Every structure is written in C-alpha cells, then in structure tokens.
Amino acid sequence: MRKLTLKLISFLLAFVLIWGCGKKEEGKSDVSDKKDVKITETTPLHIKYEMKGKETGSIDMFIKGKQMKMEIKSKENGKDVSALIYFKDNVIYMITEEGGKKVGIKMSGEEIEEEMKDFMNLAKAKEKIKDYQKEGTEEILGYKCDIYKKGEETISIYQDLIALKFTKGEEIMIATAFEPDVKISDSDLEPPKDIEYLDMNEMMKNMDKLKE
C-alpha cells in the first residue's frame, strides 16, 4: 500500500501543475466558446484531467486555500485502481478500497508539507518552466493558454498559473473540466471521519526500530 501511495503522490507532484501539451488533442474549444477568468494563487479551483499513454485514467481535483481533495482512477497492471486523497492541516489522507473494504492511511512531515505547499501554490508553475521555450498559444476548454516546450515535454498554461495540458513522450494529460472560482464548501474537503487511518509515520518509525 505504501508503494501505491508514494507512486500516486510522486506522479501528482511531478506532473499535475508543471506540464501541458503543444499539439492538437481533444479538450480544445471553438473560438466561440472562448473564456477569460482572472485567477490568482488563492482562487478556488476544480480541475479534472484525463491521462493517456502507459498510465490511463483520470484525476479530479478541488483546491481551496490550503485544502485539497483529489480522486484518482487509473489502471495498474490491468487492474482498476482508485483512491481519494485529502490534504488538510499539512497532513495527507489517502483512502483506497481493497476487497470491498475502504482502507485509510495518513502521512505528515516537513518534506510532505513543503511538497504539497509547492503543489498547491499555482503561481510556482511559471517558475518551473523558466527553462522552457515559449512556442505560441492554444485554447483548451475555451481558455487561452501559452505553450512552452523543452525537449520532449510540452506544456500549456493558463494565465501563467495552471497547466491544462501536457505531453512527455507517449504520456498525455489534458484537462477535461476546469472551473476557476468554483464554490467549494469546507465540508467537501473534510477527510471522512468514519474511516480508521493507519499512521505511516508511526509505521516507519517502528520499522526503523526493528532494523536497529
């Protein structure tokens, strides 16, 4: 389970807000559907991505302030994998389902805290592409994005804040829904309280003690 958790978190931290795509794919909107909504690093957002390539599935995210809820659905070794991830008070909560039973784990720590802050700070997306070459613009879901390229990576970013599409080799991720300034209640971002969460920090401490 820990391997799955770290794999999903690593994927999200590495890709969701730093990569886009420069070639035509589904998700484009006609000019008649053009949209222009001013967003900042504190704007509540709902974004849903579709993943294509070796990794297939979807990532559905709701972000408000320092809280986040994310639902992941993908295929791993031919099997359906799903997970709910919450970030609240600098703790990551993850819920998966195994054999019809929901299993929860939680993780915290300075490293995770800094990574999640970086992940949720949309303004840092521009810093991550400072070595990329700008190559024009395109519309995704009616939103005008700037296209940046570096090697085999291509990224499309709206208002220099949020990536709506990316490619890296055969891997593609594209936004299929984007709602800036969406209404999100605090209760929607609250980790379920009827689930017992295994504390990964305590488990790792116990493992270290056994090694000693």
Secondary structure, 3 states (H helix, E strand, C coil): CHHHHHHHHHHHHHHCCCCECCCCCCCCCCHHHCECCCCCCCCCEEEEEEEECCCCEEEEEEEECCEEEEEEEEEECCEEEEEEEEEECCEEEEEEEECCEEEEEEEECHHHHHHHHHHHCHHHHHHHCCCCEEEEEEEECCEEEEEEEECCEEEEEECCCEEEEEEECCEEEEEEEEEECCCCCHHHHCCCCCCCEEEHHHHHHHHHHHHC
